[in-house]
Amino acid sequence: MDIFSHDWIGFVITGFATLFLIGEILVNMRGIFALLGIGFITVYFSVFLATDSLLLMLIVYFVGLLLIIVDGKLVNDGTLATIGLASMIIAVALPAPNLTAGVYGVLGVIIGGAASLSFLKVFKRRKMWGKMTLKESLTSEAGYNSLSEEYGSLLGKDGITLTDFRPVGTVQIKNKTYSAVTNGQWISKDSAVKVIAVDGTKILVEKQNSN
């Protein structure tokens, strides 16, 4: 078809492929987005690749996608996701008939992946990247309470350091022992401190003035 002779068509196809495939990872669409994404990327490779190379590039592309899934569900540090994205980019760049078409294909992957984040505002998200910034902020207004009653009650209370804080250490508050942290301040053992902030089970203390 004549439309596939245009360099920009790679941007459209890879963009929609990545949009739907990453979208399926981020939100629960019961496989609908996955089917659409597979369809688009298969068309891309079918147009630009010979039969003997088609399977190889599909494997490279979907291995990259798999690495993103593994990172989101298990690793949560972004390393595998970065490698996965690089694999997807390589997979669409190599089959391109010329440099311009390759750049369009790569831009499609990048922009499609970024645009997939918009699905998070519309559809029910999957529980992925729980340890990273993609995790929804747990606020009281959203129906959550990040402070347990016990830790929340420590705010403003006095304590005694049981170890040196450099800047993490152990403190005794209300006859109980807790792990706490300072705001970069080093505090010696047996110092009087005060709880100035509590975030979940994270206790922030500062040294009391001696006077």
Sequence and secondary structure as in RCSB ss.txt:
>XXXX:A:sequence
MDIFSHDWIGFVITGFATLFLIGEILVNMRGIFALLGIGFITVYFSVFLATDSLLLMLIVYFVGLLLIIVDGKLV
NDGTLATIGLASMIIAVALPAPNLTAGVYGVLGVIIGGAASLSFLKVFKRRKMWGKMTLKESLTSEAGYNSLSEE
YGSLLGKDGITLTDFRPVGTVQIKNKTYSAVTNGQWISKDSAVKVIAVDGTKILVEKQNSN
>XXXX:A:secstr
 GGGGSTTHHHHHHHHHHHHHHHHHHB  TTHHHHHHHHHHHHHHHHHS HHHHHHHHHHHHHHHHHHHHIIIII
 SSHHHHHHHHHHHHHHHTT SSHHHHHHHHHHHHHHHHHGGGGGGTS B S  TTSTTS    GGGT   S HH
HHTTTT EEEESS BSSEEEEEETTEEEEEEESS  B TT EEEEEEEETTEEEEEE    
